[in-house]
Each structure stands twice: as structure tokens, then as C-alpha cells.
Amino acid sequence: MILDLENYIGNLTATWKKQTLYFKKPSGTSRGVLLDKDYYIVSVFKSEVLLSTSEVSYIKGLSVDDENGIEIKLDEVCADVSAWSTLIKNGLFDFPAIKFALEMSLLEIQGRERFQYFDNTFLSQGKGIPINGLIWMGTEEAMKSQIEVKLSEGFKCVKLKIGAIDFNQELALLEGIRSKYNKHQIELRVDANGAFSPKDAMDKLSQLSKFDLHSIEQPIKQGQIEEMRDLCKNTPLDIALDEELIGVNGFENKKALLESIKPQYIILKPSLLGGFIATKEWIDIAEAMDIKWWITSALESNIGLNAIAQFTSYLNTDMYQGLGTGGLYENNIASPLEIRDANLFYNPSKQWGI
């Protein structure tokens, strides 16, 4: 256990409020184009004094949280804050986004100041976290433009979402980058979001491997364990599991999945996996099997992104992380988070807008 969730202040009350984030530009994935995203803010009070602000972040069509039941469950958990520690340990498996928020709340209440969750150099020393530049799916020209912007901003690791436009066009985009930058200058990652079929996945992996890619995320849809195992065993390109981890609970089930598939990497999204304890469990299992990992945000507001960034810093990893999504929204909550020199920083001179 890396977190002490038992000793928190008693006599608390909690409320929740639904919010909507709006993308600055339509953001394409293989599951469709995103224009907006709903989330919930959970506030905890003691004698009307606000102690913590956390986020319930879910993604329609990806999170296992029951979209129709999430508000009923929020009513239930906010009615009894004293039960939260028990729920975090032994419940809410069908509502990982709520569990993520409850952990955030209890950690903030235990912290020395607002919006602090872990002892970490990101917050205490202003140390930046190296991140990848994210290229969303779109037309060939739109993706080229995004790539040029990220490279001009100094990103040394770029991740392209693929699987929506013609595959040959995607190969051409990668070839264009590699014609200017070798693998020592720019690290290239791609994310298929399960877009390939098991029949054509190996052929596509072979074609992608010609461009010295770091890895590919989730080449085929989750739940095809035998097919994914075969791909990971024979792939010419390192494979990272992403969606495959969502909805898998309990140490033995997690261990069995990784032992069966044996991926080269796993990608960890705390708001989709049920919080920080659940995420750390994945890390412990993976490291025991020599499987590498990195942390990625999952379209949270700056509230959730801040907590995930502190967690990432706490883990003391040097890999490029996927924490650059805070600037996607036109109405994100103002925060001390900022991206400079392809790193995510916490600037204490800036104030929270909540």
C-alpha cells in the first residue's frame, strides 16, 4: 500500500456537480470525433469550509462506469463520506471514475495544502515532467500541421493517433517525419485504439516497424486475448496495452492478463483504472515481469490532470508521459499547470480558478 487512506478528518459532507468541457478543435480517434466531454466535480466540506475538490472523469464508450447510473451512485457516496475509505479498498469496481475522485479527495484532505496529493518534486521543486506531443486523427493535411507545430515547440517524443484515415497516408506521415528526424532525435509512438483487425494487424505492424517506432498502443480491440498474445509474441514493433486493462480488477486477474499476453509495455490511466492504488498494483505486477509502463491522462480537466501529474512525479520515472491534454479545452479550469519546453510544470505563481 503506497497510500494511507484511513486517517482522514471526520464529520465531512460532500456534494457533486456536473460540468462539460468543450474541445477547442474536434479531436479524432478511431472511436469517433470528440467535441465535448462531461465530468463531475466532487467537493468535500467540514462546517461549510471547502477541504477538497476532486474529479469524476469518464469517457463515453470507453470507461466501464455505468453512464446512466453514475449520478445515482454519486448521490449515494456523497451521502456518507465516512464510508469512502472502505469503498476505495473493497468497492466501486463498476465505477472506477468515482473511486479515482474519492482517492483524490481523501489525499487532498490529508495534504498540507489545497490541490496537493503526494510528496513530489513536480509540486515542491517545480521539476518538469517530460511529455509526448499528441497528434489527433484527422485529414492528412491537418495531421501534418499538428506534427509541424509539435516539432516546432521542441517535443522530442510525438504520439500519433492512427486508424481513421487511409493507412498508406498514415505511413506517409511517419515517413515524412523520419526523413527529417531519426529515432535518436524524435521518439515516435502510435496509438491505434484497437483499429486493426486480427487478420491484418501483423502486416500493418511490419509496415510500421520500418519507421523505427518506439511502440504501438492497442493495435486490436481489447478482449481478444489469444490474438493479442500472438501479436506480442511475434511483433516486430513493441506493443503497449491500453484499453485492455480497463475493467480488470484484483491482483490475480491483473497478473493473469499480463502473464497471458506478455506485452512489452502497459499504459496506465488512473481515472479509467480505478485510482492510484489500482494503478500502482498494475505497476508492481508489470515490473515483476519486466514489462515497462508509462502514465497517460484520459481527457480529465486540470483538476484530475494535476493529481495524475503529482502521482507520476511521485513514482519517479524518466520516460515520456502522456500528460499533455490540459490544453485541449476552451473552458478548462484555470490552474498552475503549464507546458514549457515539452515538459509539464506546476507554476506556483498561478492561481486555481476554482
Buried (B, 14 or more C-beta within 10 A) or exposed (E): EBBEBEEBEEEBBBEBEEBEBEBEBEBBBBBEBBEEBBBBBBBBBBEEEEBBBBBBBBBEEBBBBEEEEBBEBBEBBBEEBEEBBEBBEEBBEBBBBBBBBBBBBBBBBBBEEEBBBBEBBBBBEEEBBBBBBBBBBBEBEBBBEBBEEBBEEEBBBBBBBBBBBEBEEBBEBBEBBBEEBEEEEBBBBBBBBBBBEBEEBBEBBEBBBEBBBBBBBBBBBBEBEEBBBBBBEEBEBBBBBBBBBBBBBEEEEBBBBBEEBBBBBBBBBBBBBBBBBBBBBBBEBBEEEEBBBBBBBBBBBBBBBBBBBBBBBBBEBEBBBBBBBBEBBEEBBEBBBBBEEBBBBBEEEEEBEB
